[in-house]
Amino acid sequence: MKSVYVFIAFSITPFFVSAQEKSDTSRIVELKEIQLSSVQKNASQAVVSFFKSSNASTLEDILTRLPEFSLVRRGAYGMEPSIRSFSSGQINVLVDGMRIHGACTDKMDPATIYIEPVNLDNLQAQTGSNGFMYGSSIGGTVNMKMAEPDFRDNKKISGNISSGYQSAAKSLFESAILNYSSDKWAFRASSTYRKSDAYLSGGGTVINFSQFEKINYSLSVKYQHCPHTWYKADILGDDGWNISYPALPMDVGYAGARIASLSYHSEYPSKKIYKWVAKIYANKIRHFMDDSKRPNVPMHMDMPGLSKTIGVYTEGELKINKKQNLQFRADGSTTFLKADMTMHQSGQPDMYMLTWPDNRRNQFGISGSWQLSLDSTTKLQLTARADYIDHTLTTEEAKDHVSIFSPSANDRNDILKNLSFLGSKKILKAFKATLSFSYSERMPTAGELFGFYLFNANDNYDYIGNPALKTEKNLQAEVSLQYTKKQNRVQLTGFISRISDYILGQVEPSFSHMTIGASGVKTYSNIPFALIAGIEASTVVKPAKTIDVVSTLRFTAGRDNNKYHLPNISPLKNVTSVRWQHKKLFVQGETEIAAKQTRFSPRAGEDATAGYSLFHFRTGYTINLKNTNLELQAGAENILDKKYHEHLDWGNIVRPGRNLYILVKIIF
């Protein structure tokens, strides 16, 4: 009960996680370098330092502080994002509108691990009621918008260099951004290097197999054809190696991404179509799992995976009249996936099998969002999307693998339908109420359709795909109340989803497991329905000229048709930040509090998770030099060296203990 009282106390304090709103169901979190000061007018800028707690923060550090997001963690690297407890194929994770599919059958490489904050301009987060504009989805979308080269009148060359160190894992962080501009051309290059040893948990215990090393690099070139149109080319690479996961029996020898795109942009405020983008893109992901560095392994396995995607899209915004506008998008993509396994046992011939039999998904979609302002206080929005998707097995070997358990499996074609309605009304100037309803569908993933003995370390079962799976269908309702006055902003949101034909793994007692020590085999199946509901509260207040208070609160619960708790549901959690800034100095204190999770799924390998309270401290100082700024940052996370883990942490692997960090940044 004490934990409940603490959360109630926090929830009645004015909080908000700020974000510029693109629409009533979309939030944008700016990641640009912003000097926070008492004269900032945009409330979203007041919490950038909260999201980006230090310049060495990873994209995952930023996501976990947003009220809609939680992370499925298998180690210190490659955490899987979840929006309101929807994850994996239930949500869209895009880079600048581009589709990217991980190459790991065990979900070790969500698209977010191949992106660094220095690559980005902002994060666009959309929940279920409007999250299917970029692709059919029942859970929402996170679109990571790439940073663009700047045309600067005052200097041709600008940028910054950062260097940092963190004590918990003896982590090194190096980063650089360089921007060059002329009359017609602008170039932006960035690079980030990270290296972490195995980290120390609370109490000083070494968590073996939690180290990683990576480098990220990007180049963006922009040509300004005229004041209203430009062309842009982007290339991004990311290479990680010596990556270990303490909650898994496998490590990653190498994980790499290559992402390239060419786009055309047009912005004419006076024209009917005042914004328009057309882009062609391609990406390739390679991922190699192995257990050669693990001790006492009875049978060594190599598990490479490959993902290749080519796509195109066009999107824009159309002014119909003074009260109406239309956002539109048309896109298509083709993705090839393959993963296999070679098992090596001393004195025996090698054994080989496909874990993702060679398959290709072709997708074509069109979407539109019509917005109508009835008057200055009332807005309506109607959003719709349709996708045609065909999924094929591309080789005879792949068809032979799938036919072992699904003799009648054929290529499949699906048409997915999505529709939402939203209305908002301003009340008494400072309040705005929003109500939305939506229907959405999503396609089963390649693993759910064709996976062949994919081991899940969390519940200790091998999983087999089911080509006959039905699509999931989600009916969702959401209500939100927002208060805004000057720089203070408070928002409370409640939502409920009913997902028909929900996909879960079901025990198949007649099948034998392949993984040594596994508890059995599960096949993916549709259950009649599942329910997910929750609340989110968020606020920013400025009680004094030099003080900002930022906080978020979230709670989600879920059950299936038999009233069993759904897996991967986070408990009640609150993050609060108080920041004092005077001129060049800032001091910031944070609390992170989670309740005990008693709503868990034993059938999915879960157990109860204890609550915890963490305290963090951060400070920074800026020194102005000639044509250069020097930023010094330092802090302490988990000050009390608490030994804890979150409910979504596989294997109950404890998180880092006390972590001291320091960072130096030169801006020129």
C-alpha positions in Angstrom: 0.0 0.0 0.0 2.9 2.4 0.6 3.9 2.0 -3.0 0.3 2.9 -4.1 0.3 6.0 -1.9 3.6 7.1 -3.4 2.2 6.7 -6.9 -1.0 8.6 -6.0 1.1 11.4 -4.5 3.1 11.6 -7.8 0.1 11.4 -10.0 -1.7 14.4 -8.5 1.4 16.5 -9.0 1.4 18.4 -12.3 3.4 16.3 -14.8 3.9 16.1 -18.5 6.3 14.6 -20.9 6.4 17.3 -23.5 6.2 16.8 -27.2 5.2 18.9 -30.1 1.9 17.6 -31.4 1.7 16.8 -35.1 -2.0 15.8 -34.5 -4.1 14.8 -31.6 -2.7 11.3 -31.6 0.9 12.0 -32.6 3.8 13.2 -30.4 7.1 14.5 -31.6 10.1 14.4 -29.3 12.8 16.8 -30.5 16.4 15.4 -30.3 18.2 18.5 -31.6 20.8 20.1 -29.4 18.9 22.7 -27.3 20.2 24.9 -24.6 17.5 24.9 -21.9 16.9 28.3 -20.4 14.2 30.2 -18.6 13.2 32.0 -21.8 12.3 28.8 -23.7 8.7 29.2 -25.1 8.2 25.7 -26.5 7.3 23.3 -23.7 8.7 20.4 -25.7 12.2 21.9 -25.4 11.9 21.9 -21.6 12.0 18.1 -21.4 14.6 17.3 -24.0 17.1 17.1 -21.2 14.8 14.7 -19.5 14.6 12.3 -22.5 18.2 12.8 -23.4 19.4 12.6 -19.8 23.0 12.8 -21.0 24.6 13.3 -24.4 25.8 9.6 -24.1 22.3 8.3 -23.9 21.3 5.6 -26.3 18.1 5.7 -28.3 16.7 3.0 -25.9 17.4 5.3 -22.9 15.2 8.0 -24.6 12.4 5.6 -25.5 12.1 4.1 -22.0 11.3 7.6 -20.6 8.3 8.1 -22.9 5.0 7.2 -21.2 3.8 5.0 -24.1 7.0 2.9 -24.3 8.5 0.1 -22.4 11.4 -2.2 -23.4 11.8 -6.0 -23.5 15.4 -6.5 -22.2 17.5 -9.5 -22.8 20.8 -7.8 -22.0 22.5 -4.4 -22.1 22.1 -4.2 -25.9 19.3 -4.7 -28.4 16.2 -3.9 -26.2 12.9 -4.4 -28.0 10.5 -1.5 -27.9 6.9 -2.0 -26.8 4.0 0.6 -27.2 1.3 0.1 -24.6 2.4 -3.6 -24.3 2.2 -4.1 -28.1 5.5 -5.2 -29.6 7.3 -6.9 -32.5 4.9 -7.4 -35.5 2.1 -5.6 -33.6 3.8 -2.2 -34.1 5.7 -0.3 -36.8 9.3 0.7 -36.2 10.4 2.9 -39.1 13.5 4.9 -39.9 12.5 8.1 -41.8 9.4 6.3 -43.0 11.4 3.3 -44.3 10.6 -0.3 -43.4 13.5 -2.2 -41.8 13.2 -5.8 -40.7 15.6 -7.4 -38.2 17.6 -10.4 -39.3 17.5 -12.2 -35.9 15.0 -15.0 -35.2 15.3 -14.3 -31.5 14.5 -10.5 -31.8 18.0 -9.5 -30.7 18.1 -6.7 -33.4 15.1 -4.4 -33.4 15.5 -1.5 -35.9 16.2 0.8 -33.0 19.7 -0.7 -32.3 21.0 0.4 -35.7 20.1 4.1 -35.0 22.0 6.5 -32.7 20.6 9.8 -31.3 23.2 11.7 -33.4 21.5 10.3 -36.5 18.1 11.7 -35.6 16.1 14.9 -35.7 13.1 13.7 -33.8 11.0 10.7 -32.8 7.4 10.5 -34.0 5.3 8.4 -31.6 1.8 7.4 -32.6 -0.5 5.1 -30.6 -3.0 2.6 -32.0 -5.8 5.0 -32.9 -3.6 6.7 -35.5 -0.5 4.6 -35.7 -1.4 2.8 -38.9 -0.9 5.7 -41.2 2.6 4.4 -42.1 1.5 0.7 -42.3 -1.2 -1.6 -41.0 -0.6 -2.0 -37.2 -2.7 -2.7 -34.1 -0.3 -1.2 -31.6 1.1 2.0 -33.0 4.2 3.4 -34.8 7.5 4.9 -33.9 9.1 6.8 -36.8 12.8 7.8 -36.3 13.2 10.9 -38.4 16.8 11.4 -39.6 18.6 14.6 -39.1 19.2 16.7 -42.2 22.2 18.9 -43.2 21.8 22.5 -42.2 22.2 25.5 -44.5 23.9 28.1 -42.3 24.5 31.7 -43.3 27.0 32.5 -40.5 29.5 29.6 -41.0 30.3 26.9 -43.5 31.5 24.3 -41.1 29.9 23.4 -37.7 29.5 20.4 -35.5 30.5 18.9 -32.2 32.7 16.2 -30.6 31.7 14.2 -27.5 33.6 11.8 -25.3 32.3 10.1 -22.2 32.8 7.3 -19.7 30.4 5.3 -17.5 31.6 3.3 -14.5 29.1 0.4 -14.2 30.4 -1.3 -17.4 33.6 0.7 -17.9 31.8 2.1 -21.0 33.5 4.3 -23.5 31.5 6.7 -25.7 32.8 8.7 -28.6 30.7 10.8 -31.0 31.2 13.4 -33.7 29.0 15.5 -36.0 30.3 17.6 -38.9 28.1 19.9 -41.0 29.3 21.7 -44.1 27.1 24.1 -46.2 27.4 26.3 -49.3 24.8 28.1 -51.4 23.2 25.0 -52.9 24.8 22.1 -51.1 24.9 20.9 -47.5 26.6 17.8 -46.0 26.2 16.2 -42.6 28.4 13.4 -41.4 28.2 11.7 -38.0 29.9 8.8 -36.2 29.4 7.1 -32.8 31.5 4.5 -31.1 30.5 2.6 -28.0 32.3 -0.1 -26.0 31.0 -1.7 -22.8 32.4 -4.5 -20.6 30.2 -6.7 -18.5 28.4 -4.5 -16.1 28.1 -4.5 -12.3 24.7 -5.0 -10.7 23.6 -3.5 -7.4 26.0 -4.8 -4.7 28.9 -5.1 -7.2 28.1 -8.5 -8.8 29.5 -8.9 -12.4 26.8 -9.8 -14.9 28.7 -12.1 -17.2 27.9 -12.0 -21.0 26.6 -8.4 -21.0 29.4 -6.7 -23.0 29.1 -5.2 -26.4 31.0 -3.0 -28.9 29.7 -1.0 -31.9 30.3 1.8 -34.4 27.7 3.8 -36.2 28.3 6.2 -39.1 26.2 8.2 -41.5 26.4 10.7 -44.3 23.6 12.9 -45.6 23.8 15.2 -48.7 21.3 17.8 -49.5 20.9 19.8 -52.7 18.7 22.9 -52.6 17.2 23.2 -56.1 15.2 26.3 -55.2 13.9 27.8 -51.9 11.0 25.4 -51.8 12.4 22.1 -53.2 15.4 20.0 -52.5 16.9 16.5 -53.0 18.5 14.4 -50.3 20.7 11.3 -50.2 21.3 9.4 -47.0 23.6 6.5 -46.2 23.8 4.9 -42.7 25.9 2.0 -41.5 26.0 0.3 -38.1 28.3 -2.5 -37.0 28.3 -4.3 -33.7 30.4 -7.2 -32.5 31.2 -9.2 -29.4 27.7 -8.7 -28.2 26.4 -10.9 -25.4 23.0 -11.4 -23.8 23.0 -12.8 -20.2 19.4 -13.9 -20.5 20.0 -16.0 -23.7 22.1 -19.0 -24.4 23.6 -17.4 -27.5 25.8 -14.4 -28.2 26.2 -12.3 -31.3 29.5 -12.3 -33.2 28.3 -9.6 -35.6 25.3 -7.5 -36.3 25.4 -5.0 -39.2 23.1 -2.7 -41.1 23.4 -0.8 -44.3 20.6 1.7 -45.1 20.5 4.0 -48.1 17.8 6.3 -49.6 17.3 9.0 -52.2 14.4 11.5 -51.7 12.7 14.5 -53.2 11.1 17.2 -50.9 8.8 20.1 -51.7 7.3 22.7 -49.5 5.1 25.4 -51.0 2.9 27.1 -48.2 0.8 28.9 -50.8 0.0 25.8 -52.9 -2.8 23.2 -52.4 -0.3 20.4 -51.9 2.0 22.3 -49.6 4.2 19.4 -48.5 5.3 16.5 -50.6 8.0 13.8 -50.2 8.9 11.0 -52.5 11.6 8.4 -51.5 13.2 5.2 -52.7 15.3 3.2 -50.3 17.1 -0.1 -49.7 18.5 -1.7 -46.6 20.3 -4.9 -45.7 20.7 -6.4 -42.2 23.1 -9.3 -41.4 23.1 -11.0 -38.0 25.3 -13.8 -36.8 24.5 -15.7 -33.5 26.9 -18.1 -32.1 27.7 -19.7 -28.7 31.4 -20.4 -29.3 32.4 -18.3 -26.3 30.0 -19.9 -23.8 31.3 -22.6 -21.5 30.0 -26.1 -21.1 27.9 -26.1 -24.3 27.0 -29.7 -25.3 26.4 -28.7 -29.0 27.8 -25.6 -30.6 25.5 -23.7 -33.0 26.0 -21.1 -35.7 22.8 -19.1 -36.6 23.2 -16.5 -39.3 20.3 -14.4 -40.5 19.7 -12.1 -43.4 17.1 -9.4 -44.1 16.9 -7.4 -47.4 14.3 -4.7 -48.1 13.7 -2.4 -51.0 10.9 0.1 -50.9 9.4 3.3 -52.1 6.8 5.8 -50.7 5.3 9.2 -51.4 3.5 11.3 -48.9 2.2 14.8 -48.6 -0.3 17.3 -47.1 -3.1 18.9 -49.1 -5.1 22.1 -48.2 -8.7 21.5 -49.2 -9.9 24.8 -47.8 -9.4 26.9 -44.7 -11.1 24.3 -42.5 -10.0 21.1 -44.1 -6.7 19.4 -45.0 -5.6 15.9 -46.0 -2.5 13.9 -45.3 -1.9 11.1 -47.7 0.7 8.3 -48.2 1.2 5.5 -50.7 4.0 3.0 -50.2 5.3 -0.4 -51.3 8.1 -2.7 -50.2 9.5 -6.1 -50.7 11.4 -7.9 -47.9 13.4 -11.1 -48.2 14.2 -13.1 -45.0 16.4 -16.1 -44.4 18.0 -17.6 -41.2 19.5 -21.0 -40.7 21.3 -23.1 -38.1 24.4 -25.4 -38.2 24.9 -27.6 -35.2 28.4 -28.9 -34.4 28.8 -31.9 -32.1 32.2 -33.5 -31.5 32.6 -36.8 -33.4 29.3 -36.4 -35.3 28.6 -34.9 -38.8 27.3 -31.3 -38.8 23.5 -30.9 -38.8 21.8 -28.1 -40.8 18.3 -26.7 -40.9 16.4 -23.5 -41.8 15.0 -21.6 -38.9 13.4 -18.9 -41.1 12.8 -20.8 -44.3 13.5 -18.4 -47.3 10.5 -16.2 -47.6 9.5 -12.9 -49.2 6.8 -10.4 -48.2 5.5 -7.9 -50.8 3.5 -5.1 -49.4 1.5 -2.3 -51.1 -0.5 0.3 -49.1 -2.4 3.5 -49.3 -3.6 5.7 -46.4 -5.1 9.1 -45.8 -6.0 11.3 -42.8 -8.7 13.9 -43.3 -8.9 16.7 -40.7 -11.8 19.2 -40.4 -12.0 22.2 -38.1 -15.6 22.9 -37.3 -14.7 26.0 -35.5 -11.8 27.3 -33.3 -12.5 24.8 -30.6 -13.7 21.6 -32.3 -11.7 19.3 -34.7 -12.6 16.0 -36.4 -10.2 13.6 -37.9 -10.8 10.5 -40.0 -7.9 8.2 -40.9 -8.0 5.1 -43.1 -5.5 2.7 -44.6 -5.5 -0.5 -46.7 -2.7 -2.9 -47.4 -2.3 -5.7 -49.8 0.3 -8.3 -48.6 1.5 -11.5 -50.2 3.8 -13.9 -48.5 5.7 -16.6 -50.3 8.2 -19.3 -49.6 10.9 -18.7 -52.3 12.8 -22.1 -52.5 11.8 -25.8 -52.6 14.0 -26.3 -49.5 12.0 -23.7 -47.6 8.7 -25.3 -48.7 10.0 -28.8 -47.6 10.8 -27.4 -44.1 7.4 -25.8 -43.6 5.5 -28.9 -45.0 6.8 -31.1 -42.2 4.2 -29.5 -39.8 2.0 -27.8 -42.4 1.6 -30.1 -45.4 -1.1 -27.9 -47.0 0.8 -24.6 -46.5 0.5 -22.4 -49.6 1.5 -18.8 -50.5 -1.0 -16.4 -48.9 -2.5 -13.1 -49.8 -4.1 -10.7 -47.3 -5.9 -7.4 -47.5 -5.6 -5.5 -44.2 -8.1 -2.7 -43.3 -7.7 0.1 -40.8 -10.0 2.9 -39.8 -10.1 5.5 -37.0 -12.2 8.5 -36.0 -11.1 11.2 -33.6 -12.8 14.3 -32.2 -11.3 17.0 -30.0 -13.0 19.9 -28.2 -11.4 22.8 -26.3 -13.2 23.6 -23.0 -12.8 26.8 -21.0 -9.7 27.8 -23.1 -7.2 25.8 -21.0 -8.7 22.3 -21.4 -9.0 20.0 -24.4 -10.9 16.7 -24.5 -10.1 14.1 -27.1 -12.1 10.9 -27.9 -11.1 8.3 -30.6 -12.2 5.0 -31.9 -10.3 2.7 -34.2 -10.3 -0.7 -36.0 -7.0 -2.1 -37.2 -5.4 -5.3 -38.4 -2.0 -6.7 -38.6 -0.3 -9.5 -40.5 1.5 -12.4 -38.6 5.3 -12.1 -38.6 7.6 -14.4 -40.6 8.5 -16.2 -37.3 4.8 -16.7 -36.5 4.1 -18.1 -39.9 7.2 -20.1 -40.8 9.5 -20.2 -37.8 11.1 -23.6 -37.4 12.2 -24.6 -33.8 12.9 -21.1 -32.6 13.9 -21.3 -29.0 12.4 -18.9 -26.5 14.7 -18.6 -23.4 12.1 -16.8 -21.4 9.6 -19.7 -21.2 12.1 -22.4 -22.3 10.1 -23.7 -25.2 10.9 -24.3 -28.9 8.4 -22.5 -31.2 7.1 -23.6 -34.6 5.2 -21.3 -37.0 1.7 -21.7 -38.3 1.1 -20.6 -41.9 -2.7 -20.8 -41.3 -2.7 -18.1 -38.7 -5.5 -15.4 -39.0 -4.7 -11.7 -38.9 -5.1 -10.0 -35.5 -7.9 -7.4 -35.4 -8.0 -4.6 -32.8 -10.9 -2.5 -31.7 -9.7 0.4 -29.6 -11.2 3.3 -27.7 -9.1 6.2 -26.2 -10.0 9.3 -24.2 -7.7 12.1 -23.2 -8.0 15.3 -21.2 -5.3 17.9 -21.5 -4.7 21.1 -19.6 -2.4 23.8 -21.0 -1.6 27.2 -19.5 1.5 29.1 -20.4 4.4 26.7 -20.0 2.5 24.3 -17.8 0.8 21.3 -19.4 -1.0 18.2 -17.9 -2.4 15.3 -19.8 -4.3 12.2 -18.7 -5.1 9.4 -21.2 -7.1 6.2 -20.8 -7.4 3.4 -23.5 -8.8 0.0 -24.0 -8.2 -2.5 -26.8 -10.0 -5.7 -27.7 -7.8 -7.9 -30.0 -9.6 -10.6 -31.9 -7.7 -13.7 -33.1 -4.8 -12.8 -30.7 -1.7 -14.8 -31.5 -0.1 -16.8 -28.7 2.1 -19.8 -28.4 0.2 -22.9 -27.3 1.9 -26.1 -26.0 1.9 -29.0 -28.6 2.4 -32.1 -26.5 2.8 -34.4 -29.5 5.9 -32.7 -30.8 9.4 -33.3 -29.5 11.7 -30.4 -28.6 15.0 -29.9 -30.4 16.9 -27.6 -28.0 18.7 -29.5 -25.2 17.0 -28.8 -21.9 13.8 -27.2 -23.4 10.5 -27.8 -21.7 8.7 -28.7 -24.9 7.3 -27.3 -28.1 4.8 -24.5 -28.7 3.0 -23.6 -31.9 1.6 -20.2 -32.7 -2.2 -20.2 -32.6 -5.1 -17.7 -32.6 -7.1 -17.4 -29.4 -10.6 -15.8 -29.6 -9.6 -12.5 -28.1 -7.5 -10.6 -25.6 -8.1 -7.3 -23.7 -5.5 -4.6 -23.0 -6.3 -1.4 -21.1 -4.3 1.3 -19.3 -3.8 4.9 -18.3 -1.0 7.4 -18.9 -0.4 10.7 -17.1 2.2 13.2 -18.1 3.0 16.8 -17.2 5.6 19.6 -17.3 5.4 22.5 -14.8 7.5 25.5 -14.2 7.0 26.5 -10.6 9.8 29.1 -10.8 11.8 30.7 -13.6 14.8 28.5 -13.1 13.0 25.2 -12.2 11.3 22.6 -14.4 9.4 19.6 -13.1 8.7 16.7 -15.5 7.1 13.4 -14.8 5.3 10.5 -16.4 3.0 7.8 -15.0 1.8 4.7 -16.8 -0.2 1.5 -16.0 -1.3 -1.3 -18.3 -3.2 -4.6 -17.7 -4.1 -7.4 -20.1 -6.1 -10.7 -20.0 -7.0 -13.3 -22.6 -10.4 -14.8 -23.2 -9.9 -17.2 -20.3 -9.0 -14.4 -18.0 -5.4 -15.4 -17.8 -2.9 -12.5 -17.6 -1.1 -11.6 -20.8 2.7 -11.8 -20.9 5.0 -8.8 -21.2 2.8 -6.3 -19.3 4.7 -3.7 -17.3 3.5 -2.7 -13.8 2.6 0.8 -12.6 5.7 3.0 -13.1 6.6 6.7 -12.6 9.6 8.7 -13.6 10.0 12.2 -12.2 12.7 14.8 -13.0 13.3 18.2 -11.2 15.8 20.4 -13.0 17.3 23.7 -11.7 19.1 25.8 -14.2 20.8 29.2 -13.8 22.7 30.6 -16.7 25.4 28.1 -17.6 24.8 25.6 -14.8 22.1 23.0 -14.4 21.4 20.5 -11.6 18.9 17.7 -12.0 17.4 15.1 -9.7 15.3 12.1 -10.8 13.3 9.4 -9.2 12.2 6.2 -11.0 9.6 4.1 -9.2 7.9 0.9 -10.2 5.2 -1.1 -8.3 5.3 -4.8 -7.7 4.0 -6.8 -10.7 1.5 -9.5 -9.5 -0.3 -9.7 -12.8 2.0 -12.1 -14.6 1.8 -15.1 -17.0 3.3 -18.3 -15.6 2.5 -20.0 -18.9 4.9 -17.6 -20.6 7.7 -18.2 -18.1 6.9 -15.1 -16.0 6.9 -14.7 -12.2 6.1 -11.9 -9.8 8.5 -8.9 -9.9 9.3 -6.8 -6.9 8.9 -3.1 -6.9 11.8 -0.7 -6.7 12.8 2.9 -6.2 15.8 4.5 -7.9 17.4 7.9 -7.6 19.6 9.6 -10.2 21.6 12.9 -10.1 22.8 14.9 -13.1 24.7 18.2 -13.5 26.3 20.1 -16.3 28.1 23.3 -17.0 28.8 25.2 -20.2 31.9 27.2 -20.9 31.8 29.8 -23.7 35.1 30.1 -25.6 35.9 32.0 -28.8 33.6 30.5 -31.5 33.3 27.3 -29.4 31.3 26.0 -26.5 32.6 23.4 -24.0 29.9 21.4 -22.2 30.8 19.3 -19.1 28.3 16.8 -17.8 28.5 14.4 -14.9 26.1 12.3 -12.9 25.2 9.3 -10.9 22.5 6.8 -11.8 21.0 4.3 -9.2 22.8 6.3 -6.5 21.8 3.8 -3.7 23.2 0.8 -5.8 19.8 -0.9 -5.8 19.8 -4.5 -6.9 16.6 -4.8 -9.1 15.2 -5.9 -12.4 12.1 -4.8 -14.3 9.2 -7.2 -15.2 10.1 -7.3 -18.9 13.7 -8.3 -18.2 14.1 -11.9 -19.5 15.5 -14.4 -17.0 15.2 -11.9 -14.1 18.7 -10.6 -15.0 19.4 -7.7 -12.6 20.1 -4.3 -14.1 23.2 -2.1 -13.5 24.0 -0.9 -10.0 25.5 2.5 -9.2 26.7 4.1 -12.4 28.9 7.2 -12.4 29.4 9.0 -15.7 31.2 12.0 -17.1 31.1 13.5 -20.6 32.9 16.3 -22.4 31.4 17.9 -25.5 32.9 20.6 -27.7 30.5 22.5 -30.0 32.0 24.5 -32.8 
